[in-house]
Amino acid sequence: MQPRNMSMSGVVDLAAVKAAGEAKQKAEKARAEAARTGGAPAPGPLIFDVDEAGFQQDVLQRSTEVPVVIDFWAEWCEPCKQLGPVLERLATEYAGRFVLAKIDVDANQMLFQQFGVQGIPAVFAVIAGQPVPLFQGAAPEAQVRQVLDQLIQAAEQQFGIVGTPVEPGAQAEQGAPAAPESPEDIALAAAHQALDANDLDGAVRAYQNVLADAPGNAEAKLGLAQAELMRRVQGVDATQVRKAAAENPADVKAQIAAADLDLVGGHVEDAFGRLVDTVRRTAGEDRDAARVHLLSLFEVIGGEDPRVVAARGALARVLF
């Protein structure tokens, strides 16, 4: 699904002349020094955990040399478990054009509050010490890649920050050998690739195959819910769908179709609120259809997301 705030519009606000000028000067000075000495400083890790004590050095200082992407996550967050591996894989693939800082929100509440995070997973960036909100919620790899490309372009054009290239495999050599992929991992990767390629029928089948062998696989459940949602909205006339929903508030099919569009557009609370209201004003099979569909949308976001928790409470009050 399209995550919330999947945009680089906030980068425009980063073009404060002083901050950009200082960052450019520092980057140019570092490149000149590297050229003079015949080499560049050894790059730091591409993926690393950050806490409050190390934030100044690990994120703020490093952001003057390379865009730092921050992944706010928690162990209990199911969507985080889908998004995290995507970000880590891309950090390795981009080989130093950005680095990934992972922040456990349970252990670092102060950072969570300072960034104004509303829900997780939440992804921010820091360029030249300036924070940039990127998006909230899990997203297909193709969309995440789009945002990262925009971030890297803005960092170079406005700040002269290009990162330090890393030779392929150099990071892997520093750590432990990678564990061999299991058949389940391979099948899941194929499902993700189908989703990223917009092969929605193939993605649905692939996720279903994973779940047939591993019914408890949370990543496959979330992927399947997203693929099914995207397939439902593919090719629909959004204007007509919203017009029908506005003119027919008691039409369950119209409200379900509009709620799907709300969710794909990142308007999570609107989607949930629409269906809670539909449950409130209907009865019998119509009410049950709205309720069941709302529960399926909860699967797209993840049961531990605060917006899902709030909507579950609202649904319970309507039902009971």
MARGU-179081 format. One record per residue (C-alpha): residue in one letter; x, y, z. Coordinates in pm, whole numbers, plus 32768, in hexadecimal, padded with zeros to 4 digits. Layout:
<rs>
{r "a", {X, Y, Z}}
...
</rs>
This chain:
<rs>
{r "m", {8000, 8000, 8000}}
{r "q", {8061, 8167, 7FD8}}
{r "p", {80EE, 81CD, 812A}}
{r "r", {809B, 8312, 81D5}}
{r "n", {8168, 8442, 8176}}
{r "m", {821A, 8388, 805E}}
{r "s", {82AD, 84CD, 7FE7}}
{r "m", {83E9, 8598, 7FE4}}
{r "s", {832C, 86E3, 7FFC}}
{r "g", {83C9, 8727, 814D}}
{r "v", {8522, 8738, 80AF}}
{r "v", {84D1, 8891, 8029}}
{r "d", {84CB, 890F, 818E}}
{r "l", {862D, 8890, 81BD}}
{r "a", {86B9, 898B, 80C8}}
{r "a", {870A, 8A82, 81D6}}
{r "v", {8832, 8B33, 8138}}
{r "k", {8910, 8B24, 8267}}
{r "a", {88E2, 89B0, 82AB}}
{r "a", {890A, 8952, 813F}}
{r "g", {8A39, 8A32, 8113}}
{r "e", {8AEB, 89A7, 8243}}
{r "a", {8AA1, 8842, 81DA}}
{r "k", {8B1E, 887F, 8079}}
{r "q", {8C5C, 891F, 80F7}}
{r "k", {8CA0, 87FB, 81DE}}
{r "a", {8C5C, 86F9, 80CE}}
{r "e", {8D3B, 87AF, 7FD4}}
{r "k", {8E50, 87D0, 80D5}}
{r "a", {8E40, 865B, 8122}}
{r "r", {8E51, 8601, 7FAF}}
{r "a", {8F75, 86ED, 7F79}}
{r "e", {9030, 8656, 809F}}
{r "a", {8FEC, 84F7, 801E}}
{r "a", {9070, 8558, 7EC7}}
{r "r", {91A8, 85F7, 7F60}}
{r "t", {91FE, 84C6, 8030}}
{r "g", {91A6, 83D3, 7F1C}}
{r "g", {9088, 832B, 7FCC}}
{r "a", {8F4C, 834F, 809A}}
{r "p", {8F02, 8302, 8205}}
{r "a", {8E80, 81A6, 824A}}
{r "p", {8D04, 81AA, 8243}}
{r "g", {8C41, 814F, 837A}}
{r "p", {8B3B, 803C, 8381}}
{r "l", {8A18, 8057, 8290}}
{r "i", {891C, 7FD5, 8390}}
{r "f", {8936, 8017, 8504}}
{r "d", {8868, 8037, 8642}}
{r "v", {8851, 818C, 86E5}}
{r "d", {87F8, 81F3, 8847}}
{r "e", {87CD, 8346, 88EA}}
{r "a", {8935, 8350, 8965}}
{r "g", {89C7, 8315, 880A}}
{r "f", {88D0, 83E2, 873E}}
{r "q", {89A8, 851A, 8728}}
{r "q", {8AD6, 8466, 8699}}
{r "d", {8A35, 8345, 85E1}}
{r "v", {891E, 840A, 8536}}
{r "l", {8949, 8584, 8549}}
{r "q", {8ABF, 858F, 8504}}
{r "r", {8AB5, 847E, 8401}}
{r "s", {8996, 852B, 834B}}
{r "t", {8A8D, 8637, 82D7}}
{r "e", {8B3A, 852A, 8205}}
{r "v", {8A21, 8441, 819A}}
{r "p", {88A3, 8440, 81AD}}
{r "v", {883C, 8382, 82E6}}
{r "v", {86F1, 82CA, 82CE}}
{r "i", {8650, 827D, 841E}}
{r "d", {856E, 8150, 8451}}
{r "f", {8499, 8174, 858C}}
{r "w", {842C, 8016, 85EB}}
{r "a", {83CC, 7F31, 870E}}
{r "e", {83DF, 7DBC, 8749}}
{r "w", {8264, 7D9D, 876F}}
{r "c", {8218, 7E57, 8629}}
{r "e", {81BB, 7D64, 8511}}
{r "p", {81D1, 7E62, 83F1}}
{r "c", {832D, 7EBB, 8470}}
{r "k", {8394, 7D54, 8432}}
{r "q", {8336, 7D79, 82C5}}
{r "l", {83C7, 7ED2, 8288}}
{r "g", {850D, 7EA1, 8349}}
{r "p", {85A1, 7D95, 8264}}
{r "v", {8544, 7E66, 8131}}
{r "l", {8600, 7F93, 81B7}}
{r "e", {872B, 7EBF, 821B}}
{r "r", {873C, 7E18, 80C7}}
{r "l", {8730, 7F6A, 8018}}
{r "a", {8839, 7FFD, 80FE}}
{r "t", {8921, 7EE7, 8091}}
{r "e", {88C3, 7F08, 7F22}}
{r "y", {88F3, 8084, 7F1D}}
{r "a", {8A52, 8049, 7FA5}}
{r "g", {8A91, 818B, 8064}}
{r "r", {89AB, 8282, 7FB5}}
{r "f", {88E4, 8280, 80F9}}
{r "v", {8908, 81D1, 8247}}
{r "l", {87FA, 8139, 8320}}
{r "a", {87D6, 8187, 8492}}
{r "k", {86E3, 80A7, 8550}}
{r "i", {863E, 8132, 868B}}
{r "d", {8579, 8053, 8778}}
{r "v", {8464, 813A, 87F1}}
{r "d", {842B, 8077, 8934}}
{r "a", {8592, 80B3, 899F}}
{r "n", {85AC, 8217, 8919}}
{r "q", {846C, 82CD, 8972}}
{r "m", {8514, 8422, 8970}}
{r "l", {857A, 8402, 8802}}
{r "f", {8421, 837A, 87AE}}
{r "q", {8383, 84B3, 8843}}
{r "q", {8480, 85AA, 87B7}}
{r "f", {8437, 8539, 8654}}
{r "g", {82C0, 854B, 8691}}
{r "v", {828A, 83E4, 8623}}
{r "q", {8115, 8390, 861B}}
{r "g", {812E, 821C, 85D3}}
{r "i", {8226, 8114, 8562}}
{r "p", {82CB, 80B3, 8488}}
{r "a", {8329, 821A, 8441}}
{r "v", {8447, 8282, 835D}}
{r "f", {84FD, 83CD, 8372}}
{r "a", {8642, 844C, 82DE}}
{r "v", {8747, 853E, 8360}}
{r "i", {880F, 8610, 8269}}
{r "a", {8912, 8708, 82E9}}
{r "g", {8876, 86EE, 8442}}
{r "q", {8719, 873D, 83C0}}
{r "p", {85FB, 8640, 83F2}}
{r "v", {851D, 85E0, 82CB}}
{r "p", {83DE, 8512, 82FA}}
{r "l", {83CC, 840C, 81E6}}
{r "f", {82A8, 8320, 8224}}
{r "q", {81EC, 8257, 8328}}
{r "g", {817E, 80EE, 8308}}
{r "a", {81FD, 7FC2, 8247}}
{r "a", {8220, 7FF0, 80CE}}
{r "p", {827F, 7F1F, 7F9F}}
{r "e", {83EE, 7F2D, 7F46}}
{r "a", {83B4, 7FE8, 7E00}}
{r "q", {8313, 810B, 7EB7}}
{r "v", {841F, 8112, 7FC3}}
{r "r", {8527, 8116, 7EB2}}
{r "q", {847C, 8245, 7E11}}
{r "v", {848D, 830C, 7F53}}
{r "l", {85FA, 82B0, 7F8D}}
{r "d", {8656, 831D, 7E2D}}
{r "q", {85AE, 846E, 7E6A}}
{r "l", {8662, 8490, 7FB7}}
{r "i", {87B7, 8447, 7F20}}
{r "q", {8779, 853C, 7E04}}
{r "a", {870F, 8651, 7EF6}}
{r "a", {883C, 8613, 7FD6}}
{r "e", {892A, 8639, 7EB1}}
{r "q", {8882, 875E, 7E03}}
{r "q", {8838, 8832, 7F35}}
{r "f", {8952, 87D0, 8020}}
{r "g", {8A64, 8735, 7F4C}}
{r "i", {8A4C, 85F9, 8020}}
{r "v", {8A8B, 84BD, 7F58}}
{r "g", {8AF9, 83BE, 805C}}
{r "t", {8C27, 82DA, 804B}}
{r "p", {8C11, 81BC, 7F4E}}
{r "v", {8C49, 8063, 7FDF}}
{r "e", {8CD0, 7F44, 7F11}}
{r "p", {8BCB, 7E30, 7EE4}}
{r "g", {8BF9, 7D29, 7FEE}}
{r "a", {8CDF, 7DFF, 80C3}}
{r "q", {8BDE, 7E23, 81D8}}
{r "a", {8B8B, 7CB3, 81D2}}
{r "e", {8CF8, 7C57, 81F8}}
{r "q", {8D0A, 7D1D, 833D}}
{r "g", {8BEF, 7C59, 83DF}}
{r "a", {8B86, 7AF2, 840E}}
{r "p", {8B3F, 7A1C, 82DC}}
{r "a", {89D8, 7A37, 8264}}
{r "a", {88F7, 7913, 82BA}}
{r "p", {8877, 784C, 8190}}
{r "e", {8717, 78A6, 8125}}
{r "s", {8606, 77AE, 817C}}
{r "p", {84FE, 7742, 807D}}
{r "e", {8408, 781C, 813A}}
{r "d", {84EE, 794C, 811A}}
{r "i", {851A, 790C, 7FA5}}
{r "a", {83A1, 78ED, 7F70}}
{r "l", {8365, 7A2A, 8038}}
{r "a", {846A, 7AE8, 7F6E}}
{r "a", {83BD, 7A78, 7E2D}}
{r "a", {8271, 7AF7, 7EB5}}
{r "h", {830C, 7C49, 7F0B}}
{r "q", {83A3, 7C62, 7DB0}}
{r "a", {8252, 7C1D, 7D0E}}
{r "l", {81B3, 7D2C, 7DE4}}
{r "d", {82C6, 7E26, 7D90}}
{r "a", {8298, 7DD7, 7C1D}}
{r "n", {8121, 7E1B, 7C41}}
{r "d", {80D5, 7CB1, 7BE6}}
{r "l", {7FBB, 7CAE, 7CE3}}
{r "d", {7F23, 7B60, 7C7F}}
{r "g", {8079, 7ABF, 7C92}}
{r "a", {80BF, 7B63, 7DE1}}
{r "v", {7F77, 7AEA, 7E74}}
{r "r", {7FBC, 7985, 7E03}}
{r "a", {8122, 7994, 7E82}}
{r "y", {80BF, 7A12, 7FDA}}
{r "q", {7FAC, 790C, 7FEB}}
{r "n", {80AD, 7800, 7F9B}}
{r "v", {818B, 7879, 80B7}}
{r "l", {8065, 7877, 81A9}}
{r "a", {7FFB, 771C, 813A}}
{r "d", {8146, 7699, 81BF}}
{r "a", {8170, 7795, 82DC}}
{r "p", {8019, 7815, 834D}}
{r "g", {80B5, 78E6, 8461}}
{r "n", {81A4, 79AC, 8382}}
{r "a", {8152, 7B15, 83E1}}
{r "e", {8213, 7BAB, 82BD}}
{r "a", {8151, 7AD9, 81C2}}
{r "k", {8005, 7B33, 8266}}
{r "l", {8053, 7CA4, 824E}}
{r "g", {80D0, 7C81, 80E8}}
{r "l", {7F98, 7BC3, 8081}}
{r "a", {7EB5, 7CC9, 811B}}
{r "q", {7F6F, 7DDD, 8062}}
{r "a", {7F6C, 7D22, 7F16}}
{r "e", {7DF8, 7CDD, 7F2F}}
{r "l", {7DB1, 7E49, 7F84}}
{r "m", {7E7F, 7EC8, 7E5D}}
{r "r", {7DD2, 7DD1, 7D75}}
{r "r", {7C7C, 7E4C, 7DE5}}
{r "v", {7CC9, 7FB7, 7D92}}
{r "q", {7D87, 7F74, 7C51}}
{r "g", {7CDF, 8021, 7B2C}}
{r "v", {7BBD, 80B6, 7BF1}}
{r "d", {7B3D, 8214, 7BAA}}
{r "a", {7B8B, 82C2, 7CF3}}
{r "t", {7AA8, 83EA, 7CA6}}
{r "q", {797D, 830B, 7C63}}
{r "v", {79C4, 8235, 7D97}}
{r "r", {79D0, 8363, 7E7D}}
{r "k", {789C, 83FE, 7DDA}}
{r "a", {77D6, 82BD, 7E0E}}
{r "a", {7844, 82A8, 7F7A}}
{r "a", {77E6, 8413, 7FBE}}
{r "e", {768D, 83ED, 7F1D}}
{r "n", {763E, 829A, 7FBD}}
{r "p", {76B8, 8295, 8127}}
{r "a", {75F6, 8156, 8170}}
{r "d", {767B, 809B, 803E}}
{r "v", {7772, 7FA6, 80D6}}
{r "k", {781D, 7F50, 7F8C}}
{r "a", {7853, 80C0, 7F40}}
{r "q", {78E2, 8105, 8099}}
{r "i", {79C7, 7FD5, 8087}}
{r "a", {7A4D, 8043, 7F34}}
{r "a", {7A8B, 81A5, 7FB6}}
{r "a", {7B34, 811E, 80F0}}
{r "d", {7C24, 8057, 8017}}
{r "l", {7C81, 8195, 7F5D}}
{r "d", {7CAC, 824F, 80A6}}
{r "l", {7D9F, 8147, 8123}}
{r "v", {7E67, 8134, 7FE0}}
{r "g", {7E85, 82AE, 7FEA}}
{r "g", {7F13, 829E, 814A}}
{r "h", {7DD9, 8327, 81F6}}
{r "v", {7DCD, 820F, 82F4}}
{r "e", {7CEF, 82B3, 83F7}}
{r "d", {7BF9, 8321, 82E8}}
{r "a", {7BDC, 81BD, 8264}}
{r "f", {7BA0, 812D, 83BE}}
{r "g", {7AB0, 8242, 8423}}
{r "r", {79E6, 8217, 82E3}}
{r "l", {79AB, 80A6, 8325}}
{r "v", {7966, 80D2, 8498}}
{r "d", {7858, 81CE, 8436}}
{r "t", {77D3, 80D8, 8334}}
{r "v", {77B8, 7FCA, 843E}}
{r "r", {7701, 80C3, 851C}}
{r "r", {75F8, 811B, 841A}}
{r "t", {75B7, 7FBE, 8388}}
{r "a", {7530, 7E70, 8404}}
{r "g", {752B, 7D00, 83AD}}
{r "e", {7601, 7C89, 8288}}
{r "d", {7664, 7DEB, 8227}}
{r "r", {76E9, 7E33, 8381}}
{r "d", {77A7, 7CEC, 8387}}
{r "a", {7840, 7D30, 8230}}
{r "a", {78BE, 7E84, 82A4}}
{r "r", {7946, 7DEF, 83E7}}
{r "v", {79FD, 7CD3, 8339}}
{r "h", {7A97, 7DBE, 823B}}
{r "l", {7B0C, 7EA9, 834E}}
{r "l", {7BB7, 7D83, 83F7}}
{r "s", {7C66, 7D30, 82AF}}
{r "l", {7CE9, 7E96, 8299}}
{r "f", {7D75, 7E71, 83F8}}
{r "e", {7E4B, 7D59, 836B}}
{r "v", {7EDF, 7E48, 826A}}
{r "i", {7F5B, 7F35, 8378}}
{r "g", {7FAF, 7E3A, 848D}}
{r "g", {7EF8, 7DED, 85CC}}
{r "e", {7FE5, 7EA8, 86B3}}
{r "d", {7FD4, 7FF3, 85FA}}
{r "p", {7F38, 8100, 86DC}}
{r "r", {7E41, 815C, 85CA}}
{r "v", {7DC8, 7FF5, 85BA}}
{r "v", {7DAB, 7FE3, 8734}}
{r "a", {7CD9, 8121, 8737}}
{r "a", {7BFC, 80A7, 861C}}
{r "r", {7BC5, 7F57, 86C8}}
{r "g", {7B4B, 8013, 87F9}}
{r "a", {7A61, 80E7, 8725}}
{r "l", {79DA, 7FB1, 8677}}
{r "a", {799C, 7F04, 87C4}}
{r "r", {78D8, 802F, 8844}}
{r "v", {77FF, 802C, 870E}}
{r "l", {77C0, 7EB6, 8721}}
{r "f", {7788, 7E96, 8894}}
</rs>
